[in-house]
Amino acid sequence: MGRGRAKAKQTKVARELKYRTHDTDLEALQRELSGRDGTNGDVRAEQDDPDEPDEDGADEGHRIARRR
């Protein structure tokens, strides 16, 4: 099967992004980049919680017994 629909969708999205006029809120962007919005900006701290199990189910705390 071809990828006609997928390519057409990607082309449509690319055209929209290229030609759409943007009303960018430069003040909000400046606040976000400078960190004045009350957050510390550390995204990794939220993502890498050592107490939560990995998504793949692997538990790093247990060793696999070796067979002799």
FENJO-V793781 format. One record per backbone hydrogen bond with DSSP energy under -1.0 kcal/mol. CO is the residue of the C=O (numbers start at 0). NH is the residue of the N-H. E is the energy in kcal/mol with one decimal. If there is no record, write none. Layout:
# FENJO-V793781
co=<CO CO>
nh=<NH NH>
e=<E E>
This chain:
# FENJO-V793781
co=<2 3 4 5 6 7 8 9 10 11 12 13 14 15 23 24 25 26 27 28 29 30 30 40 42 43 46 48 53>
nh=<6 7 8 9 10 11 12 13 14 15 16 17 18 19 25 28 29 30 31 32 33 34 35 42 46 47 48 51 56>
e=<-2.5 -2.4 -2.3 -2.3 -2.5 -2.3 -2.4 -2.5 -2.5 -2.3 -2.5 -2.1 -2.7 -1.7 -1.3 -2.0 -2.4 -2.3 -2.4 -2.6 -2.2 -1.3 -1.5 -1.2 -1.3 -2.7 -1.1 -1.2 -1.2>
